[in-house]
Amino acid sequence: MKSVLLSPRMGLLVAPLLLELLGPTACAQELAPLTDLGVYPNPAHIRATVQVPAVPGTTRAMVTLIDAQGKEVFTQPVSLLETGGKAEVPLLGRPAGLYRVLVQAGDQRISRTLKVE
């Protein structure tokens, strides 16, 4: 098999062609679908909703809430449909402060900061 090396300039020519063939939305979703992750309201009081986007080839995600000491304080599996999935994270009784919401779907991971008041 023969390798082909592309110069940076050739990459600039190939990228628009790929976007044209795949469409900008399809290309962005294939590269990083979890970047569209939503956590709201933020700051939150009683509960927060984690909206997980669809991830091609994955039917399940795991939502984990991590406190400031790095301890997992809540974990919930989420079924992913064509439109994604949603988790309700209970916050009642949790100390005020900053938490990390970690979502893993397949081999992709992403986290967001959540402020609890």
Secondary structure, 3 states (H helix, E strand, C coil): CCCCCCCHHHHHHHHHHHHHHHCHHHHHHHHCHHHHCEEECCCECCEEEEEECCCCCCCEEEEEEECCCCCEEEEEEEECECCEEEEEEECCCCCCEEEEEEEEECCEEEEEEEEEC
